[in-house]
Amino acid sequence: MKSSFTFDGLRGDLRFDVAMARHTSWRAGGLADAVYVPADVEDLALFLRRLPLDVPVTVLGLGSNVLIRDGGIRGVVVLMRDNEAVVRTEDDGTIYASAGLTCAKLARFAAAQGKTDAAFLAGIPGTVGGALAMNAGCYGGETWNHVARVETVTRDGERNVRAADEYEVAYREVACKIPHKSSPEFFTGAWFHFSSGDASSVEAAQTDIKALLAKRLASQPLEWPNAGSVFRNPPGDYAARLIESCGLKGLTMGGASVSEKHANFIVNPKGAARAADIEALIVQVQQTVEAKTGVRLQPEVKILGEAV
């Protein structure tokens, strides 16, 4: 693919045949044909305008909710990460955050402004762009409950600002009501509204974040490569409870294991698991839980790319 397109005048970093294990939190996955790290949103829009429309584009943040198969991923992977991130308070009281900002940094920025209901974002192990794409949430909070409007770029490089009510939002699902003609359309940022408190709110919000992070550290296997929660919680229940009730904690395939600490996490303790090991373990857990409980768990992680 390297010879099929070249660019002049771009400010970002374009590389070819990149190992995606370096760019996913599971530390597994094959090669991407190409990876582009944009300098900023304007640079990304220019890159997309110049990229032939028949070249597939996949946008990733920290790779914390994704499994890239061992055969790799075709086209270009765009990495929206902290190096191009912006966060600021606007005149209307909203907080603007670019897609590459980590959710934890947004939570801390909001806390410093005395916002009282943004602490949950500190528990989301990804970027604002990923949180927007899947309506990420934890500890009772969900991203889209606080979205005022979003900033997007289309596959052909057109930039837009859309109101929150232009999207259908559900549990871990977000879809534009009027998809752009050159779909897909990628989130590049958003304006959030959070509640403001009194003079003591800054300290209280910061205390909430510390407590949430301590709870997360105590209950999740953060010491090992993982992708966060593997399955969505079924209505009225918890995926972790169902998996544990089926005796699946510690189940291993290849180098991948169901965490002993939190049953809805699959870990790669030695960094030696193939993506195929992780995917096979996902399927095994899904089949076992369904056979024993009648509940079909739906994966929360996105599985992308080609098998070997």
C-alpha positions as CSV (number, residue, x, y, z in Angstrom):
1,M,0.0,0.0,0.0
2,K,2.9,2.3,0.7
3,S,3.3,3.3,-3.0
4,S,-0.4,3.9,-3.6
5,F,-0.6,7.3,-2.0
6,T,1.8,10.1,-0.9
7,F,1.1,13.5,0.5
8,D,2.9,16.8,0.6
9,G,2.2,19.7,3.0
10,L,0.7,17.7,5.8
11,R,1.9,18.4,9.4
12,G,1.0,15.0,10.9
13,D,2.9,11.8,11.0
14,L,2.2,9.1,8.3
15,R,3.7,5.6,8.7
16,F,3.2,2.3,6.9
17,D,2.9,-1.3,8.1
18,V,2.5,-0.4,11.7
19,A,2.0,-3.1,14.4
20,M,-1.3,-2.3,16.1
21,A,-0.3,-4.2,19.2
22,R,1.6,-1.0,20.1
23,H,-1.5,1.1,19.8
24,T,-4.1,-1.0,21.6
25,S,-4.5,-1.5,25.3
26,W,-4.7,-5.3,24.9
27,R,-1.2,-5.2,23.3
28,A,-2.3,-7.6,20.6
29,G,-3.1,-7.3,16.9
30,G,-1.6,-7.4,13.4
31,L,-0.3,-4.7,11.1
32,A,-2.2,-1.7,9.8
33,D,-1.5,-0.8,6.2
34,A,-0.9,2.8,7.4
35,V,-1.3,4.9,10.5
36,Y,-1.7,8.7,10.5
37,V,-1.3,10.9,13.6
38,P,-2.8,14.3,12.7
39,A,-1.2,17.5,14.0
40,D,-4.7,18.9,14.7
41,V,-8.3,18.9,13.3
42,E,-7.4,21.1,10.3
43,D,-4.6,18.8,9.4
44,L,-6.9,15.7,9.7
45,A,-9.5,17.4,7.4
46,L,-6.8,18.1,4.8
47,F,-5.5,14.5,5.0
48,L,-9.0,13.1,4.5
49,R,-9.6,15.4,1.5
50,R,-6.5,14.2,-0.1
51,L,-6.9,10.5,0.8
52,P,-8.5,8.5,-2.1
53,L,-12.1,7.7,-1.1
54,D,-11.7,4.0,-1.8
55,V,-9.1,3.8,1.1
56,P,-10.9,2.7,4.3
57,V,-10.4,4.9,7.4
58,T,-10.6,3.7,11.0
59,V,-10.3,6.2,13.8
60,L,-8.8,5.1,17.2
61,G,-8.0,6.9,20.4
62,L,-6.1,4.9,23.1
63,G,-7.3,1.6,21.6
64,S,-8.9,0.7,24.9
65,N,-12.2,-0.6,23.6
66,V,-11.0,-2.4,20.5
67,L,-9.5,-5.7,19.4
68,I,-7.5,-5.7,16.1
69,R,-7.3,-9.2,14.6
70,D,-4.0,-10.8,13.9
71,G,-4.4,-10.3,10.1
72,G,-4.3,-6.6,10.7
73,I,-6.5,-3.8,9.4
74,R,-6.7,-2.5,5.8
75,G,-6.5,1.2,4.9
76,V,-5.5,3.9,7.2
77,V,-5.8,4.0,11.0
78,V,-6.1,7.6,12.3
79,L,-4.8,8.0,15.8
80,M,-6.6,10.8,17.7
81,R,-4.5,11.2,20.8
82,D,-3.4,13.6,23.5
83,N,-0.7,15.2,21.4
84,E,-3.4,17.2,19.5
85,A,-5.8,17.6,22.4
86,V,-7.5,20.9,23.4
87,V,-9.7,21.6,26.4
88,R,-11.2,25.0,27.3
89,T,-14.1,26.8,28.9
90,E,-16.4,28.7,26.5
91,D,-18.3,31.9,27.1
92,D,-21.6,30.1,27.3
93,G,-20.3,28.0,30.2
94,T,-19.8,24.8,28.2
95,I,-16.4,23.0,28.2
96,Y,-15.0,22.2,24.8
97,A,-12.7,19.1,24.5
98,S,-11.1,17.7,21.4
99,A,-11.4,14.1,20.5
100,G,-7.9,13.2,21.5
101,L,-8.2,14.4,25.1
102,T,-8.3,11.6,27.6
103,C,-11.5,11.3,29.5
104,A,-9.5,11.5,32.8
105,K,-8.1,14.9,31.8
106,L,-11.5,16.2,30.9
107,A,-12.7,15.1,34.3
108,R,-9.9,16.8,36.1
109,F,-10.3,20.0,34.1
110,A,-14.0,20.1,34.8
111,A,-13.4,19.5,38.5
112,A,-11.0,22.4,38.6
113,Q,-13.8,24.6,37.2
114,G,-16.1,23.5,40.1
115,K,-18.2,21.2,37.9
116,T,-19.9,18.6,40.1
117,D,-21.0,15.8,37.8
118,A,-18.0,15.1,35.6
119,A,-16.1,12.8,37.9
120,F,-17.3,9.6,36.3
121,L,-15.3,10.5,33.2
122,A,-12.1,9.7,35.2
123,G,-13.2,6.1,35.2
124,I,-13.3,5.8,31.4
125,P,-10.0,4.5,30.1
126,G,-10.1,6.2,26.7
127,T,-10.4,9.5,24.8
128,V,-13.3,11.9,24.4
129,G,-13.7,10.7,20.8
130,G,-14.2,7.1,21.9
131,A,-16.5,8.1,24.7
132,L,-18.7,10.1,22.2
133,A,-18.7,7.2,19.6
134,M,-20.1,4.6,22.1
135,N,-21.7,6.8,24.8
136,A,-19.2,5.5,27.3
137,G,-20.1,5.5,30.9
138,C,-19.4,4.2,34.4
139,Y,-20.4,4.7,38.0
140,G,-23.8,6.0,37.1
141,G,-22.7,8.6,34.5
142,E,-22.9,8.5,30.7
143,T,-21.1,10.7,28.2
144,W,-24.1,11.9,26.2
145,N,-26.1,13.1,29.2
146,H,-23.7,16.0,29.1
147,V,-23.2,16.7,25.4
148,A,-24.4,20.1,24.1
149,R,-23.1,19.8,20.6
150,V,-20.4,17.9,18.7
151,E,-17.7,18.8,16.1
152,T,-17.2,16.2,13.3
153,V,-15.3,15.7,10.1
154,T,-16.6,13.6,7.2
155,R,-14.7,11.0,5.2
156,D,-14.1,13.6,2.5
157,G,-12.8,16.2,4.9
158,E,-15.9,18.4,5.5
159,R,-16.1,19.8,9.0
160,N,-19.4,20.2,10.8
161,V,-20.9,21.2,14.1
162,R,-24.0,19.2,15.1
163,A,-26.5,19.6,18.0
164,A,-26.8,16.7,20.4
165,D,-30.4,16.1,19.3
166,E,-29.2,15.2,15.9
167,Y,-28.2,11.9,17.3
168,E,-30.0,8.8,18.5
169,V,-28.3,7.8,21.8
170,A,-28.7,4.6,23.7
171,Y,-26.7,2.3,26.0
172,R,-23.3,2.1,24.4
173,E,-24.7,3.2,21.0
174,V,-24.7,6.5,19.1
175,A,-26.0,7.1,15.6
176,C,-26.6,10.3,13.6
177,K,-30.2,10.7,12.6
178,I,-29.2,12.1,9.2
179,P,-26.0,10.4,8.1
180,H,-23.8,12.4,5.9
181,K,-23.7,11.4,2.2
182,S,-20.1,10.4,2.5
183,S,-20.6,8.5,5.7
184,P,-18.8,7.7,8.0
185,E,-18.4,10.9,10.0
186,F,-15.9,11.1,12.8
187,F,-16.0,13.0,16.1
188,T,-13.3,15.6,16.4
189,G,-14.5,17.3,19.6
190,A,-17.6,18.2,21.7
191,W,-19.0,20.9,23.9
192,F,-20.1,19.5,27.3
193,H,-22.4,21.0,29.9
194,F,-21.8,20.1,33.5
195,S,-23.4,21.4,36.7
196,S,-21.7,24.1,38.7
197,G,-21.6,24.2,42.5
198,D,-20.6,26.7,45.2
199,A,-17.2,27.7,46.4
200,S,-16.5,24.3,47.9
201,S,-17.3,22.5,44.6
202,V,-13.7,22.3,43.3
203,E,-12.4,20.4,46.3
204,A,-15.5,18.2,46.4
205,A,-15.2,17.3,42.7
206,Q,-11.5,16.5,43.1
207,T,-12.2,14.3,46.1
208,D,-14.8,12.5,44.1
209,I,-12.3,11.8,41.3
210,K,-9.7,10.4,43.8
211,A,-12.4,8.2,45.4
212,L,-13.5,6.9,42.0
213,L,-9.9,6.1,40.8
214,A,-9.2,4.3,44.1
215,K,-12.3,2.2,43.6
216,R,-11.4,1.4,40.0
217,L,-7.8,0.4,41.0
218,A,-9.2,-1.8,43.8
219,S,-11.8,-3.6,41.6
220,Q,-10.2,-3.8,38.1
221,P,-7.1,-5.6,36.8
222,L,-5.3,-2.4,35.7
223,E,-1.9,-4.0,36.2
224,W,-2.4,-6.2,33.1
225,P,-3.1,-5.2,29.5
226,N,-6.8,-5.2,29.0
227,A,-9.5,-3.3,27.0
228,G,-11.9,-2.4,29.8
229,S,-15.3,-4.1,30.1
230,V,-15.6,-6.8,27.4
231,F,-19.4,-7.2,27.5
232,R,-22.3,-4.8,27.9
233,N,-24.4,-5.2,31.0
234,P,-27.7,-6.9,30.2
235,P,-30.9,-5.2,31.3
236,G,-31.3,-5.4,35.1
237,D,-28.0,-7.4,35.6
238,Y,-24.3,-7.3,35.3
239,A,-22.1,-9.2,32.9
240,A,-19.4,-9.7,35.5
241,R,-21.9,-11.4,37.9
242,L,-23.2,-13.7,35.2
243,I,-19.6,-14.7,34.1
244,E,-18.5,-15.3,37.6
245,S,-21.7,-17.3,38.4
246,C,-20.7,-19.7,35.6
247,G,-17.3,-20.3,37.1
248,L,-15.3,-18.6,34.3
249,K,-12.9,-16.5,36.3
250,G,-9.4,-17.6,35.4
251,L,-10.4,-19.4,32.2
252,T,-7.5,-19.2,29.8
253,M,-6.9,-19.5,26.1
254,G,-3.4,-19.1,24.8
255,G,-2.0,-16.1,26.6
256,A,-5.4,-14.5,27.4
257,S,-7.4,-15.0,30.6
258,V,-10.6,-14.0,32.2
259,S,-9.5,-11.8,35.1
260,E,-9.7,-13.3,38.6
261,K,-10.2,-9.7,39.9
262,H,-13.1,-8.7,37.6
263,A,-14.9,-11.3,35.5
264,N,-15.9,-8.8,32.8
265,F,-12.2,-8.2,32.0
266,I,-10.0,-10.3,29.8
267,V,-6.3,-9.7,30.4
268,N,-3.1,-10.4,28.6
269,P,-0.8,-10.8,31.6
270,K,2.5,-11.6,29.8
271,G,1.7,-9.6,26.6
272,A,1.9,-12.8,24.6
273,A,-1.7,-13.4,23.7
274,R,-2.7,-13.3,20.1
275,A,-5.8,-11.4,19.1
276,A,-7.2,-14.8,18.1
277,D,-6.8,-16.1,21.7
278,I,-8.7,-13.1,23.1
279,E,-11.5,-13.4,20.5
280,A,-11.8,-17.2,21.1
281,L,-12.1,-16.5,24.9
282,I,-14.8,-13.9,24.2
283,V,-16.8,-16.4,22.2
284,Q,-16.3,-19.1,24.8
285,V,-17.5,-16.9,27.6
286,Q,-20.5,-15.8,25.6
287,Q,-21.5,-19.4,24.7
288,T,-21.0,-20.7,28.2
289,V,-23.0,-17.9,29.9
290,E,-25.8,-18.4,27.3
291,A,-25.9,-22.2,27.8
292,K,-26.0,-21.9,31.6
293,T,-28.2,-18.8,32.1
294,G,-30.0,-18.2,28.9
295,V,-28.5,-14.7,28.6
296,R,-26.7,-13.8,25.4
297,L,-24.0,-11.3,26.4
298,Q,-23.2,-8.7,23.8
299,P,-19.6,-7.6,23.3
300,E,-18.9,-4.0,24.2
301,V,-15.5,-4.1,22.6
302,K,-15.2,-3.5,18.8
303,I,-13.5,-6.3,16.9
304,L,-11.9,-5.0,13.7
305,G,-9.6,-6.2,11.0
306,E,-8.9,-9.6,9.4
307,A,-8.1,-13.0,10.9
308,V,-5.0,-14.8,9.9
